[in-house]
Amino acid sequence: MSKFIIKVTLFLSPILLAFTLTETFFSTEKGDLLKVGYIADLSHYDKGQVFKEEFEGKKFLTRYSEMDLNKKQKFKTLVIGDSFSEQGNYGFPNYLAESTASPLLYLDRNFFDNPFQALVEILNGDLLDSIEIDYLVLQSVERAIPDRIDVNESAALTIDSLNKIKEAQKSLVGVGSNQVDKLFSDRVLKFTTINVGYIVDDNGFYSDTYVVRTKDTLFSVKNNKLLFFFDDLRAIEKNSNQERLEKLNGLFNGISAKLSEKGIKLIVLISPDKYGVYYDEIIGKEKYPKPQFFEIFQKLPKQYLYLNSADILKNSLHEQKDLYFYDDTHWSPKAAKIIAREIEVLIEDSR
């Protein structure tokens, strides 16, 4: 019997150790790069503390979900974007509303999947007949462009359909999913094997998060490391295709022309991937492809206002740390403030 117990103990010990390490060092409450990469949280980076003041800042923008549609309202700016816009009090739309001291409307991201498609549908609908705006900021992260460029130009998004979406989402509040038994979930296996793999490979052989060394310390952590998302690499080939980018530019020019008929100016904001902003800081960057989107797209003829956010952020890289969150794909309040200020300048210069 004692031999059996010893054998069972020897068999279970590695499993229990792996489970204990996973529960201790795998965080689901911090940045998305730690979660999707199954990375051990050893840096002690806490963006809630680094940006405590910004996270607790006052809200200046108006969300569509909280707007009163019974009366026609005027806003200086409408923002449609993805998660880089959906950062609440520390997002660039809120800083733009604060700095311009002008009303800003933000279309909540849960009303749509593709901001390009959403704007096309809004142009075909009645929303812009019910609100008055001067500028419309269309934002998208760089890596998502290959999946967003092909749109249905005949679809429409009306106030009625937006309200139906709002009501449907209200009914989902509090609805959760069953939790999988942590001990027998695959995250224990992934966490263990991936973190061992990082010893010799930049993405632990199969993680969605890459961890590379940089020339300088670029974040509020005690290491010279950069974490970035696999999709930043995946999108580079399509985002370097001249024909595809000309198609994208044509889409924006067409949208701008339609908005101009309503007296609205379009501002296009592409949020650069974290990988691209920090590319030149990577030690041994030669083994990774160089992002070319902004270099190619900058040269295309535009009939809309455009912000080269990549150059703007790269120029600020050595002036301050934490332009992006260390453990996350998104830019930080520092970058959001810089972008908001540049949009304000762009608006002033366009008058």
ZIURGI-V263111 format. One record per helix or strand of 3 or more residues. SS is the DSSP state (A for helix, B for strand). FROM is the first residue (numbers start at 1). LEN is the number of residues. Records with the same first field share a line. If there is no record, write none. Layout:
SS=FROM-LEN + FROM-LEN
This chain:
A=2-24 + 32-6 + 47-4 + 52-4 + 64-3 + 88-3 + 92-9 + 109-3 + 115-9 + 127-4 + 142-7 + 159-12 + 182-3 + 187-11 + 230-5 + 238-3 + 242-19 + 274-4 + 279-3 + 285-3 + 293-5 + 309-6 + 333-17
B=73-8 + 104-3 + 131-11 + 209-6 + 225-5 + 265-7 + 305-3
